[in-house]
Amino acid sequence: DTKEPIVRWRSCANLFYSNWLNYFVYQATPYDITKIQ
């Protein structure tokens, strides 16, 4: 039963990390996104 909360915590941590990474990338390149695509 102790594995369930760990999986939930890891999923939340991964979601938070991905959101932070996307925010950092968008802040680093605010106008270059259209050029990359």
PyMOL Python script that loads the backbone (N, CA, C, O; Angstrom):
from pymol import cmd

cmd.read_pdbstr("""\
ATOM      1  N   ASP A   1       0.831  -1.208   0.000  1.00  0.00           N
ATOM      2  CA  ASP A   1       0.000   0.000   0.000  1.00  0.00           C
ATOM      3  C   ASP A   1       0.870   1.266   0.000  1.00  0.00           C
ATOM      4  O   ASP A   1       0.383   2.356  -0.298  1.00  0.00           O
ATOM      5  N   THR A   2       2.134   1.116   0.329  1.00  0.00           N
ATOM      6  CA  THR A   2       2.993   2.304   0.406  1.00  0.00           C
ATOM      7  C   THR A   2       3.464   2.738  -0.974  1.00  0.00           C
ATOM      8  O   THR A   2       3.988   3.842  -1.125  1.00  0.00           O
ATOM      9  N   LYS A   3       3.289   1.891  -1.983  1.00  0.00           N
ATOM     10  CA  LYS A   3       3.750   2.250  -3.323  1.00  0.00           C
ATOM     11  C   LYS A   3       2.803   3.248  -3.995  1.00  0.00           C
ATOM     12  O   LYS A   3       3.240   4.034  -4.835  1.00  0.00           O
ATOM     13  N   GLU A   4       1.537   3.231  -3.646  1.00  0.00           N
ATOM     14  CA  GLU A   4       0.562   4.105  -4.305  1.00  0.00           C
ATOM     15  C   GLU A   4       0.886   5.593  -4.123  1.00  0.00           C
ATOM     16  O   GLU A   4       0.931   6.325  -5.112  1.00  0.00           O
ATOM     17  N   PRO A   5       1.111   6.062  -2.890  1.00  0.00           N
ATOM     18  CA  PRO A   5       1.412   7.496  -2.719  1.00  0.00           C
ATOM     19  C   PRO A   5       2.702   7.911  -3.421  1.00  0.00           C
ATOM     20  O   PRO A   5       2.814   9.037  -3.906  1.00  0.00           O
ATOM     21  N   ILE A   6       3.673   7.002  -3.476  1.00  0.00           N
ATOM     22  CA  ILE A   6       4.937   7.331  -4.136  1.00  0.00           C
ATOM     23  C   ILE A   6       4.703   7.556  -5.626  1.00  0.00           C
ATOM     24  O   ILE A   6       5.248   8.494  -6.207  1.00  0.00           O
ATOM     25  N   VAL A   7       3.899   6.706  -6.239  1.00  0.00           N
ATOM     26  CA  VAL A   7       3.609   6.864  -7.668  1.00  0.00           C
ATOM     27  C   VAL A   7       2.885   8.186  -7.901  1.00  0.00           C
ATOM     28  O   VAL A   7       3.177   8.889  -8.869  1.00  0.00           O
ATOM     29  N   ARG A   8       1.955   8.526  -7.034  1.00  0.00           N
ATOM     30  CA  ARG A   8       1.228   9.790  -7.194  1.00  0.00           C
ATOM     31  C   ARG A   8       2.184  10.966  -7.038  1.00  0.00           C
ATOM     32  O   ARG A   8       2.098  11.944  -7.781  1.00  0.00           O
ATOM     33  N   TRP A   9       3.097  10.872  -6.070  1.00  0.00           N
ATOM     34  CA  TRP A   9       4.032  11.966  -5.843  1.00  0.00           C
ATOM     35  C   TRP A   9       4.952  12.131  -7.043  1.00  0.00           C
ATOM     36  O   TRP A   9       5.248  13.253  -7.454  1.00  0.00           O
ATOM     37  N   ARG A  10       5.410  11.001  -7.611  1.00  0.00           N
ATOM     38  CA  ARG A  10       6.303  11.081  -8.769  1.00  0.00           C
ATOM     39  C   ARG A  10       5.569  11.666  -9.967  1.00  0.00           C
ATOM     40  O   ARG A  10       6.150  12.449 -10.718  1.00  0.00           O
ATOM     41  N   SER A  11       4.311  11.306 -10.160  1.00  0.00           N
ATOM     42  CA  SER A  11       3.554  11.847 -11.291  1.00  0.00           C
ATOM     43  C   SER A  11       3.383  13.356 -11.129  1.00  0.00           C
ATOM     44  O   SER A  11       3.507  14.105 -12.098  1.00  0.00           O
ATOM     45  N   CYS A  12       3.101  13.800  -9.911  1.00  0.00           N
ATOM     46  CA  CYS A  12       2.948  15.235  -9.665  1.00  0.00           C
ATOM     47  C   CYS A  12       4.283  15.945  -9.842  1.00  0.00           C
ATOM     48  O   CYS A  12       4.340  17.053 -10.374  1.00  0.00           O
ATOM     49  N   ALA A  13       5.351  15.303  -9.395  1.00  0.00           N
ATOM     50  CA  ALA A  13       6.679  15.907  -9.510  1.00  0.00           C
ATOM     51  C   ALA A  13       7.070  16.036 -10.977  1.00  0.00           C
ATOM     52  O   ALA A  13       7.617  17.060 -11.387  1.00  0.00           O
ATOM     53  N   ASN A  14       6.794  15.007 -11.767  1.00  0.00           N
ATOM     54  CA  ASN A  14       7.125  15.052 -13.193  1.00  0.00           C
ATOM     55  C   ASN A  14       6.309  16.134 -13.893  1.00  0.00           C
ATOM     56  O   ASN A  14       6.828  16.846 -14.753  1.00  0.00           O
ATOM     57  N   LEU A  15       5.027  16.260 -13.525  1.00  0.00           N
ATOM     58  CA  LEU A  15       4.184  17.278 -14.136  1.00  0.00           C
ATOM     59  C   LEU A  15       4.700  18.669 -13.784  1.00  0.00           C
ATOM     60  O   LEU A  15       4.789  19.547 -14.642  1.00  0.00           O
ATOM     61  N   PHE A  16       5.039  18.858 -12.506  1.00  0.00           N
ATOM     62  CA  PHE A  16       5.560  20.152 -12.070  1.00  0.00           C
ATOM     63  C   PHE A  16       6.874  20.469 -12.766  1.00  0.00           C
ATOM     64  O   PHE A  16       7.098  21.606 -13.183  1.00  0.00           O
ATOM     65  N   TYR A  17       7.746  19.470 -12.896  1.00  0.00           N
ATOM     66  CA  TYR A  17       9.051  19.684 -13.536  1.00  0.00           C
ATOM     67  C   TYR A  17       8.875  20.029 -15.013  1.00  0.00           C
ATOM     68  O   TYR A  17       9.546  20.922 -15.529  1.00  0.00           O
ATOM     69  N   SER A  18       7.972  19.318 -15.691  1.00  0.00           N
ATOM     70  CA  SER A  18       7.752  19.584 -17.116  1.00  0.00           C
ATOM     71  C   SER A  18       7.182  20.989 -17.302  1.00  0.00           C
ATOM     72  O   SER A  18       7.559  21.695 -18.238  1.00  0.00           O
ATOM     73  N   ASN A  19       6.270  21.397 -16.408  1.00  0.00           N
ATOM     74  CA  ASN A  19       5.700  22.740 -16.510  1.00  0.00           C
ATOM     75  C   ASN A  19       6.775  23.797 -16.279  1.00  0.00           C
ATOM     76  O   ASN A  19       6.816  24.809 -16.979  1.00  0.00           O
ATOM     77  N   TRP A  20       7.656  23.560 -15.286  1.00  0.00           N
ATOM     78  CA  TRP A  20       8.731  24.509 -14.999  1.00  0.00           C
ATOM     79  C   TRP A  20       9.701  24.580 -16.169  1.00  0.00           C
ATOM     80  O   TRP A  20      10.172  25.657 -16.533  1.00  0.00           O
ATOM     81  N   LEU A  21       9.995  23.418 -16.757  1.00  0.00           N
ATOM     82  CA  LEU A  21      10.931  23.384 -17.885  1.00  0.00           C
ATOM     83  C   LEU A  21      10.346  24.143 -19.073  1.00  0.00           C
ATOM     84  O   LEU A  21      11.049  24.919 -19.720  1.00  0.00           O
ATOM     85  N   ASN A  22       9.070  23.924 -19.361  1.00  0.00           N
ATOM     86  CA  ASN A  22       8.421  24.631 -20.469  1.00  0.00           C
ATOM     87  C   ASN A  22       8.412  26.137 -20.204  1.00  0.00           C
ATOM     88  O   ASN A  22       8.657  26.930 -21.113  1.00  0.00           O
ATOM     89  N   TYR A  23       8.129  26.529 -18.958  1.00  0.00           N
ATOM     90  CA  TYR A  23       8.121  27.952 -18.603  1.00  0.00           C
ATOM     91  C   TYR A  23       9.510  28.557 -18.800  1.00  0.00           C
ATOM     92  O   TYR A  23       9.644  29.662 -19.326  1.00  0.00           O
ATOM     93  N   PHE A  24      10.545  27.823 -18.374  1.00  0.00           N
ATOM     94  CA  PHE A  24      11.914  28.315 -18.517  1.00  0.00           C
ATOM     95  C   PHE A  24      12.286  28.459 -19.987  1.00  0.00           C
ATOM     96  O   PHE A  24      12.925  29.436 -20.378  1.00  0.00           O
ATOM     97  N   VAL A  25      11.884  27.485 -20.801  1.00  0.00           N
ATOM     98  CA  VAL A  25      12.205  27.530 -22.229  1.00  0.00           C
ATOM     99  C   VAL A  25      11.493  28.706 -22.895  1.00  0.00           C
ATOM    100  O   VAL A  25      12.086  29.418 -23.706  1.00  0.00           O
ATOM    101  N   TYR A  26      10.223  28.905 -22.551  1.00  0.00           N
ATOM    102  CA  TYR A  26       9.478  30.008 -23.165  1.00  0.00           C
ATOM    103  C   TYR A  26      10.038  31.357 -22.726  1.00  0.00           C
ATOM    104  O   TYR A  26      10.042  32.310 -23.505  1.00  0.00           O
ATOM    105  N   GLN A  27      10.509  31.443 -21.488  1.00  0.00           N
ATOM    106  CA  GLN A  27      11.086  32.697 -21.010  1.00  0.00           C
ATOM    107  C   GLN A  27      12.443  32.944 -21.670  1.00  0.00           C
ATOM    108  O   GLN A  27      12.818  34.089 -21.924  1.00  0.00           O
ATOM    109  N   ALA A  28      13.171  31.869 -21.943  1.00  0.00           N
ATOM    110  CA  ALA A  28      14.495  32.006 -22.547  1.00  0.00           C
ATOM    111  C   ALA A  28      14.369  32.383 -24.021  1.00  0.00           C
ATOM    112  O   ALA A  28      15.173  33.163 -24.532  1.00  0.00           O
ATOM    113  N   THR A  29      13.355  31.829 -24.716  1.00  0.00           N
ATOM    114  CA  THR A  29      13.172  32.120 -26.144  1.00  0.00           C
ATOM    115  C   THR A  29      11.727  32.540 -26.409  1.00  0.00           C
ATOM    116  O   THR A  29      10.938  31.754 -26.932  1.00  0.00           O
ATOM    117  N   PRO A  30      11.379  33.778 -26.051  1.00  0.00           N
ATOM    118  CA  PRO A  30       9.990  34.217 -26.210  1.00  0.00           C
ATOM    119  C   PRO A  30       9.581  34.426 -27.665  1.00  0.00           C
ATOM    120  O   PRO A  30       8.417  34.227 -28.014  1.00  0.00           O
ATOM    121  N   TYR A  31      10.527  34.826 -28.518  1.00  0.00           N
ATOM    122  CA  TYR A  31      10.167  35.162 -29.893  1.00  0.00           C
ATOM    123  C   TYR A  31      10.765  34.214 -30.924  1.00  0.00           C
ATOM    124  O   TYR A  31      10.499  34.346 -32.119  1.00  0.00           O
ATOM    125  N   ASP A  32      11.572  33.256 -30.465  1.00  0.00           N
ATOM    126  CA  ASP A  32      12.238  32.355 -31.410  1.00  0.00           C
ATOM    127  C   ASP A  32      11.445  31.075 -31.657  1.00  0.00           C
ATOM    128  O   ASP A  32      11.872  30.219 -32.430  1.00  0.00           O
ATOM    129  N   ILE A  33      10.292  30.943 -31.002  1.00  0.00           N
ATOM    130  CA  ILE A  33       9.512  29.708 -31.154  1.00  0.00           C
ATOM    131  C   ILE A  33       9.010  29.577 -32.591  1.00  0.00           C
ATOM    132  O   ILE A  33       9.028  28.484 -33.158  1.00  0.00           O
ATOM    133  N   THR A  34       8.567  30.672 -33.175  1.00  0.00           N
ATOM    134  CA  THR A  34       8.057  30.614 -34.551  1.00  0.00           C
ATOM    135  C   THR A  34       9.186  30.289 -35.521  1.00  0.00           C
ATOM    136  O   THR A  34       8.956  29.633 -36.537  1.00  0.00           O
ATOM    137  N   LYS A  35      10.387  30.732 -35.224  1.00  0.00           N
ATOM    138  CA  LYS A  35      11.525  30.459 -36.105  1.00  0.00           C
ATOM    139  C   LYS A  35      11.905  28.983 -36.047  1.00  0.00           C
ATOM    140  O   LYS A  35      12.299  28.398 -37.056  1.00  0.00           O
ATOM    141  N   ILE A  36      11.784  28.383 -34.858  1.00  0.00           N
ATOM    142  CA  ILE A  36      12.144  26.968 -34.715  1.00  0.00           C
ATOM    143  C   ILE A  36      11.162  26.106 -35.505  1.00  0.00           C
ATOM    144  O   ILE A  36      11.566  25.163 -36.186  1.00  0.00           O
ATOM    145  N   GLN A  37       9.893  26.427 -35.414  1.00  0.00           N
ATOM    146  CA  GLN A  37       8.901  25.644 -36.129  1.00  0.00           C
ATOM    147  C   GLN A  37       8.973  25.957 -37.623  1.00  0.00           C
ATOM    148  O   GLN A  37       8.211  25.395 -38.409  1.00  0.00           O
TER     149      GLN A  37
END
""", "prot")
cmd.dss("prot")
cmd.show_as("cartoon", "prot")
cmd.util.cbc("prot")
cmd.orient("prot")
